Amino acid sequence: MFVQKGQKIPSAPAEGWLSDGRQVLHFKPAIWNQWQQELEITSGQVLRDQAVPLLQRRVRLSRERAVELWRQRLAEGWKPCTPQWQPPPPLEPRWGR
């Protein structure tokens, strides 16, 4: 994504990819303004016989939770990687949030 251990969290949105060789996470800014900052996290599973990972789940997390997840995965041995698929269209905003 954008944050290594000990680095300051950037104020501008950034896209990033992490993988442990079996799973892939795609971090993409979804909402980014002075009142609300959210990233959409898409997870996928690497399949040997497929060109792209099998997309499994998409969620939206606050900027703070997304950075926490990124740092946690790095501590577990995940590595930044190149884009693994063409991202799907963004999720529709939920009413009443």
N, C-alpha and C positions, 0 to 999 in steps of 0.2 A: 504494500500500500504506500506508505510514505514514512513510517516511523520505525527507526531502529532504537534499540535500548540506549537510553541516555540522550536521545535527540528530542528537541522541542517539537511539539505537535504543530504542524503548519496551519495557518489560518485559511488557506485556499484549499478547495477540494482537490482530491487526487484519486486516481483509479489504481488498483493494485491487484496482484495475483499471488497466491501462496499454494504450495503443494508439498505433500509428504511422500509423493510417489504413488499413492493409492487414491488419495482424495485431493480435490482442488477447491480453493475458495477464491471467489472474485468479489472484490470490494469496489463499489461504484457509488459516487455521490448521487443521492436521490433528491434531497431538499437541502438547499444551502443558502440561508440568508441570516441576518443578524439575530433573529429570534429562534430559529430552528435549524438544526443541522443533523441530517440523517444520511446514512449510507445503506444501500441495498447490498446484501450479502447473498451470493448465489453459490451453492455447493454442488459439486459434481464428483462422480466416481470414475476413476480411470479403468477402462476395460481394454484388455489386450487386443481384442479383435475389432475394436472400433477406432476410427480416426479422431474422434473427440470424446471427452468424458460424458457419461450419462448424467444429465442434470437432475438433481434430486430435490432441491429446496431453495426457496428464496424468502428472505426475511428483511425487514428494515430495522436497523438499530440506530440509536443515538450515536453521535460522533464519539462520545466517551466510551460507550460499550463496544463500538467497532474497533477503536484503538486498543482497548483492553483485550479483545479477542485476537487481534493481530499480534500483540506482544506475547500473549499466552501461547499461540501457535509457534512463534519463533522460538520461545523457550523450550517447546516440546520437540524442536528439531525441524520444523517446517522451513522451507526455503522459498524466497521470492522466485517466481518463474515467469516465463513469457505468456501472453494470452493463449488460452487453451480452446476457446470457442468464440463465435460471434455472439455477444450478449443479446438476450431476448429483450423485447420492448419493456419499458419500466412498468412497475405495478401501478395500478390506478390508486389515487389517494383514497383513504377511507374517510367517510363522513363522520363527524362527531368526535374526532380525535382531539 
